[in-house]
């Protein structure tokens, strides 16, 4: 993974203007970034946050998750997805994943829903859209809100619609090595604009900006989850070049899809054909991932499983259950470089190494 930043001649003047403007906390740049990001990616209502984890916490609370509540979720994700459920006071309930791409299995989700379930957490793992048509149908039948964790999936679509706009809540991450980075940061997309006021209060100690602090009345718990102007400036400048960066990820991913399917013992992730992946990570399934990894490492190419299934952590031990689809997926999993920094020569070298290995 490499950090993507605009050239200094573009970025530094914008940062200098913000840093010496006299307003570096939450202000106009944050609100401009919210509007520009939402417009660029086809999202209705959006709030910038201090991190993707903060946005997940906000989404869960807005969805009604609290002590005693259950959230059906996947353990095949980065840990903050499920730590946020604990932050909200809820309990993660593991559903199994599709062994072909590592995203949630709708049938398993349906089996995990109880009268204590308050939300469904869907992760577009590694940038591959989950099977949203089926998952939304399961959630609709159960009367549950859907939270989309799009931390890996900026620019991905499903059925022509942008990820993050399909459920009631969409969460994005701008952490250092994501497609778009504000060093740390995130965003919460809301399907119901009627929740904007409550969400704004949640991200600022339970208060609304612009209200006289001597007159304000806090009625619900909030946090310091706001984005600041310096981070927002980074985001605004990057939006100018984000399409080209995303296109390179996709071009590399499609190249691998075509080339690696021809190599015995290897299989590209078999994602839902209605989805258009963002290819933040390239998901390769191998009969022998250790051997494939050694073949790449011998040629100086980093390859790894990257994430540990969350149900294997001691913290989540009490929620453990059998997940055969996940075990099959994880046993075969190998992530290979797919990002904007992988040029034509490098990606061909990766394919050649796997073919020879």
N, C-alpha and C positions, 0 to 999 in steps of 0.2 A: 504494500500500500504506500502511496506517495501523496503528499499534501498538494492540492491544486490551488495555486494562487495566481491572480492576474499579474502581468508584468509590472515592475516597480514604477515605470513612467505613467501607468494608469492608476495604480492603487495608492501610491504614496501621496500624491496631491490631495486625493479625496480624504485620506486619513488625517493628513495635516490640517485640512480645513475643519474637520470634526473636532480634532483634539484641541485646537486653539479657538474654537467657536464660543467657548464659555458654557457649553451644554454637552456633557459627555454621558450623562445618565440617560434614562428613558426619555425620548423626546421625538422630534420631527423625523429624524432618520429612521427610527424604529417604525413609525406609522407609515412612512413612505415604503419601507421594506415590506411591511405586511401587505400593502396594496399591490406593490409590484410583483411580489412572489405569488400572491393569490391569482392575480391576473395572468401571469405567465403560465401557471400550471392548472388553470381552470378550476379553482377552488372558490367557494362562495364567501364564507366568513373565516377569517384567519387571525390568530393572535401569535405574535413572536414571543418565545419563552427563553429562559436561561439555558435550557437543555432539552433534549428529546425526552429524557426521564421525567423532567418537570411537566412536560406536555402530557405524557402518559398518566402521571399522577392526577393531573387536572381532568383528563378525559374520564378516568375511572370514577372520580368523585362526582363529576357532572352526570355520569351514567347511573349513579345511585349505589355505588359500591362502598361499603363500610364494614364495620365489625359484624361477623356472622354471615357475610355475603360470600358467594362463590363466583369465580370467573373461570369459564372454560377457556383454556389456553394451550399453547404448544411449548414443550420444553426445548424444541429445536430452534434456538434463538440466542441472541446475546442476553446476558443475565438481567440487564435493567428492565426488559419487558416484564419479567415476573417479579422482580424486586418491587416495582411500582405497585403491583397488586398488594403486596405486604404493606407498603407505605400507606395505602388507602385503607388498610385494616381488613382486606379481604383475604381469601384463600384461593390459591391457584389449583385448578382441577385439570389434570393433564389429559388431553385428547391425543390420539395417535396421529401420525403423519403419513402422507402418501410416500411410499418408498421410492417413487420415481422422481420426486423433486424436493421432498422435505417440508412441504407446506401441509396445512391441516387437512385431515381426512374428514369430509363432511359426515360420513356415517358414524365415525367414532365420536364426533362432536355431539351428534344427536343422542347417543347413548349416555353421554356424561351430564346432560342437563337434568337438574333436579328443581324442587320448589325453592331452593336457596340460591339458584343461579341468577345473577343480576346483569351479566354482560358476557359477550363473546369477544375474545382478543384474537385477532387474525394477524399473523406476521407474513409479510411478503418476503420470505427468507432469501437472502443473497441477491435480492432484486427481482425474483421470479414471482409474478402475481399468483396468489392462491386461487383456489376454485371458487370464485366469489359468487357465481350464480347459485350454486348449491348451498354454500355457506349462508348466504343471505336468506335463502328459502328456509333453511333450518332455523335461523334466528327469528325470522318473521313468524313461523309457526309457533315458536315458543314465546313470542312477545319480548325478545331481548334486543337491546342496542348492540351494535357491532362497532368495535374500536379497531381501526386498521393501523398497525405499526408499519409505517412506510420508511423506517430509518435507512433501509438498504435500497429503496425502490424509487428514488426520485426520477420522475420522467416515465416510469412504467405506466402502462394502461391496461384496462381489462374491458373488453367489449367496446373499445373506442373511448371509454371514459377514464380520466386520470385516477390512479390509485389515490386514496385519501378522500375521494368524493363519493365513494360507493356506500360506505357505512355511515353511521351517525357521527362518528369522530374519526379524524385522520391525524396521525402524528408523524412528524418529520424530524430528523436529526441533522444538525450542522456541525457535528463534532469534527475534529481535525482531519480525519481521513475520509470523510464522506464526499459525495459528488460535489456538493457545495459546502464550504466551511465558513463558519464565523468564529473559529477556534473552538468555542463551545457555544451551543445554542440549539434551539429547536423551534417548532411551530405546531400549533394546534388548529386544525381545520374543523369547523363546526357545521354540521348539516342543518342545525336549527339556529338561525341568527338570534332567536329569542333568548338563547343562553349566553350571548356575548357579555352582557353586563355582569352576570354572575361569574363568568370566566375571568373577566378583567379584575374583579375584586379578589378572586382566588389567587391570582398571580401577584397581588400586591397587598399582603397582610390582611386581606378581607376588606380593603378599602378601595375606593375609586379615586383615580388621579383627578386633580382639579377641584376636589371638594375641600373646603376649609377644614384643616385638621382640628380646629377647635370645635367644629360643629359635627364632624363625621361620627357615625355610630356603627361600630363593627357588630354584625349580627351572625356571622359565620366565620369559621377559621380560614385564614389564608396564609400564603407563604411569600417569600421573596423570590419569585420565579420570573421576574421580568427580564427582557433583553435590554442592553444599553446601546447607546448611539454608536459607539466604536465598533461593536460587533455588527450592528445593522449596516454600517458603512461598508464593511468587508462584504457582507451579503449583497448589497446593492451593486457594488462594482462587479462582483462575480456573475450576477444575473446577465450582464452584457455578453458574456462568453459561454454561458452554461450550455447552450444548445450544441455547440461544437464539441464540448467535452463529453456530454451525454452521448452524442452520435458516435464518438470514438469507442466508448464502452460497448455500444450496441454493435458496431461494425466488427469489433474483435470477437464478441460473443457469437455472432452469426458465422463468422469464419470458423471458429472452433466447432460450432454445431455441424457444419458441413464436413469438416476435415476429420474430426475425431470419431464420428459415427462409422468411418471406414476402417477403423483399427480394431482388430479382434481383442476382446477383453475390456473395451472401453465403451461407455455410453454417455452421451450428453443428457442432462436432466430432461425428463419427458414432461414438460410443463403443459398446463391447460392451453390449447390452441387459441382460445379467446384472449389470452394474455399476451402482452408485448413486454418482455423483461427489460429491466434497466441494466442487467449484468454488472452489478456492483462487484460481485465475486462471480467467477465462472464455476458452476457446479458440475463436476465430472464424476461419474460413477465408474468404479474400476473393480474388476474381479480381484485384483491384488493392488490396493492403493499404496501399500508400503513400497512395493517394487516400483510402481510408477513414480512415487515421490523421490525414491533414490535416483532413478534415471534423470529426473529433472534437477535434483540438487547437484548431481555430478557435473552438470553443465551450468551451474551457477543460478538456477531458477528456483525461487522460493515457492514451495507448495505445502499446504497443510489442511487439516480439518477445520482449523480456526476457532470454532466454538465448541464448548463442552455442553452436551445436553443438560439442561438445568436440573432435571430430576436426579442427577448424579451428585449434586452438591449436598453436603450434610444439612445445610439450612433447610432444604426442601425435602429432607428424608421422610418426614411424616406423611407426605403426599405421594410417596412412591407407588407405582403400579406397573404392570407389564405393558410394554409398548412394542409389539413385534415389528410394526412398520418402521418405527424410528430406528430400532436396532439394525434392521436390514439396511436402511438408508445410511446410517452412520458408519456401519462396517465398510461400505463401498465408497464412502465420500472422499473426495480430494478436491480442494479449491485450488485453481491455478490463476496466475495473473491475467487480468482482462482489462485493466484500466487505461486511462488516457495516455499513460506513459509507455504502453506497449505498442511499438511501431510494427510495420509490416514484417521487417526482418526478424524482430524478436518473436512475434507470434509464430512465424514459420519455424524458427529454431525450436520453439516449445513443441510444436506438432512433430517435428522430425525426431526430437528426443524421445517422445512417447512412442513413436512408431518403431524406433530402434530398440527402446527399452522393453 
